[in-house]
Amino acid sequence: MMIRPAISSDVATILEILDHYAAKGQLLPRSRSDLYDNLRDFIVAEKSSGPVAGIGALHVCWEDLGEIRSLAVRPEYAGQGIGRRLVQDCEQEAVRLGLKRVFTLTYQDRFFARLGYQIIDKSGLPHKIWADCLKCAKFPDCDEIAMLKEL
């Protein structure tokens, strides 16, 4: 399994993977335009002889805080540790960038808890992150779970 930065030709695949989980209500949708705008945040996991198996993104939110977002693995590759590897790569990048904490807004709290994340109150997150929330169809009734990890 190779994890690499996403490139522009990955956007259609990233959108396909995100749309699959968004249709099930397991992930928030992202627009194609938003993906291009944030392409540098994304990494992809791919098998040497196959398609992109999983995706994830690290978004810098503040001086010492990043968000792991849009983490998804194709169903046929689930349970192979790809999601864990993507999170670990995002965390390593966060450390490289000088971030001290990363958070996620997720429906998969048990997965993130196994990786050392703790549930927190969303109100403790900086106001800057709420800019994305204002665009969400679920705002202001967000049902995602906020989780944080100190790096």
C-alpha positions as CSV (number, residue, x, y, z in Angstrom):
1,M,0.0,0.0,0.0
2,M,1.4,3.4,-1.0
3,I,0.2,6.6,0.5
4,R,0.9,9.8,-1.6
5,P,-0.3,13.3,-1.9
6,A,-3.4,13.7,-4.1
7,I,-3.1,15.1,-7.5
8,S,-5.7,16.8,-9.7
9,S,-6.6,13.7,-11.6
10,D,-7.6,12.0,-8.3
11,V,-10.4,14.5,-7.7
12,A,-13.0,12.4,-9.6
13,T,-12.1,9.3,-7.5
14,I,-12.1,11.3,-4.3
15,L,-15.5,12.6,-5.1
16,E,-16.8,9.1,-5.9
17,I,-15.6,7.7,-2.6
18,L,-17.0,10.6,-0.6
19,D,-20.3,10.5,-2.4
20,H,-20.7,6.8,-1.6
21,Y,-20.5,7.4,2.1
22,A,-22.4,10.7,1.9
23,A,-25.4,8.9,0.3
24,K,-25.5,6.7,3.3
25,G,-25.3,9.6,5.8
26,Q,-21.9,8.4,7.1
27,L,-19.9,11.3,5.8
28,L,-20.6,14.9,4.9
29,P,-20.6,15.6,1.1
30,R,-18.0,17.8,-0.5
31,S,-18.3,19.6,-3.8
32,R,-15.9,19.0,-6.7
33,S,-15.0,22.7,-6.5
34,D,-14.2,22.4,-2.8
35,L,-12.0,19.3,-3.5
36,Y,-10.0,21.3,-6.0
37,D,-9.7,24.2,-3.6
38,N,-8.4,21.9,-0.9
39,L,-6.5,19.4,-3.0
40,R,-3.2,20.0,-1.2
41,D,-4.9,18.8,2.1
42,F,-5.6,15.3,0.6
43,I,-3.6,12.1,0.6
44,V,-4.6,8.9,-1.2
45,A,-3.8,5.2,-0.5
46,E,-3.5,3.0,-3.5
47,K,-2.5,-0.5,-4.1
48,S,0.4,-1.0,-6.6
49,S,-1.8,-2.6,-9.1
50,G,-5.2,-1.2,-8.3
51,P,-7.3,1.9,-7.9
52,V,-7.3,4.4,-5.0
53,A,-8.4,2.4,-2.0
54,G,-8.8,5.3,0.5
55,I,-8.5,9.0,1.1
56,G,-8.0,11.4,3.9
57,A,-7.2,15.1,4.4
58,L,-5.4,17.2,7.0
59,H,-6.6,20.8,7.1
60,V,-4.7,23.4,9.1
61,C,-7.2,25.3,11.2
62,W,-5.1,27.4,13.5
63,E,-1.5,27.9,14.8
64,D,-1.4,24.6,16.7
65,L,-4.6,22.8,15.5
66,G,-5.4,20.7,12.5
67,E,-8.5,18.7,11.4
68,I,-8.5,15.2,9.9
69,R,-11.4,15.2,7.5
70,S,-12.9,13.3,4.6
71,L,-11.4,10.0,5.8
72,A,-12.9,7.2,3.7
73,V,-11.9,3.7,2.5
74,R,-13.6,1.9,-0.4
75,P,-15.8,-0.8,1.1
76,E,-13.9,-3.6,-0.6
77,Y,-10.8,-2.5,1.2
78,A,-12.3,-2.0,4.6
79,G,-10.6,-3.8,7.6
80,Q,-7.2,-3.8,6.0
81,G,-5.7,-1.0,8.1
82,I,-5.9,1.6,5.4
83,G,-7.9,4.1,7.4
84,R,-5.4,3.8,10.3
85,R,-2.5,4.4,7.9
86,L,-4.2,7.4,6.5
87,V,-4.8,8.9,9.9
88,Q,-1.2,8.2,11.0
89,D,0.2,9.9,7.8
90,C,-2.0,12.9,8.5
91,E,-0.8,13.0,12.1
92,Q,2.9,12.8,10.9
93,E,2.2,15.7,8.6
94,A,0.6,17.7,11.4
95,V,3.7,17.2,13.5
96,R,5.9,18.2,10.6
97,L,3.9,21.4,10.3
98,G,4.3,22.2,14.0
99,L,0.7,21.4,15.0
100,K,0.2,20.2,18.6
101,R,-3.3,18.9,18.3
102,V,-5.6,17.4,15.7
103,F,-9.3,16.9,15.8
104,T,-12.0,15.3,13.7
105,L,-15.8,15.6,13.4
106,T,-16.9,12.0,12.9
107,Y,-19.6,9.4,13.1
108,Q,-16.9,6.7,13.6
109,D,-15.9,7.5,17.2
110,R,-14.9,3.9,18.1
111,F,-12.4,3.9,15.2
112,F,-10.8,7.2,16.3
113,A,-10.9,6.2,20.0
114,R,-8.7,3.2,19.1
115,L,-6.2,5.6,17.6
116,G,-6.0,7.7,20.8
117,Y,-8.6,10.4,20.1
118,Q,-10.8,11.6,23.0
119,I,-14.4,12.9,22.7
120,I,-14.6,16.6,23.3
121,D,-17.4,19.3,23.4
122,K,-17.6,20.9,19.9
123,S,-18.0,24.3,21.6
124,G,-14.3,24.0,22.7
125,L,-13.1,24.3,19.1
126,P,-12.0,27.7,17.7
127,H,-14.7,29.7,16.0
128,K,-12.7,29.6,12.8
129,I,-13.7,26.0,12.1
130,W,-17.4,26.9,12.1
131,A,-17.0,28.6,8.8
132,D,-17.2,25.2,7.1
133,C,-20.1,24.2,9.3
134,L,-22.2,27.2,8.1
135,K,-22.1,25.5,4.6
136,C,-23.4,22.2,5.9
137,A,-27.0,21.0,5.4
138,K,-27.0,19.8,9.1
139,F,-26.1,23.1,10.6
140,P,-27.0,24.0,13.3
141,D,-28.1,20.5,14.3
142,C,-24.8,18.8,13.8
143,D,-24.8,15.2,15.0
144,E,-21.1,14.5,14.4
145,I,-18.9,13.6,17.3
146,A,-15.9,15.9,18.0
147,M,-12.7,14.1,18.9
148,L,-9.3,15.4,19.7
149,K,-5.7,14.0,20.0
150,E,-2.7,15.7,21.5
151,L,0.3,15.0,19.3
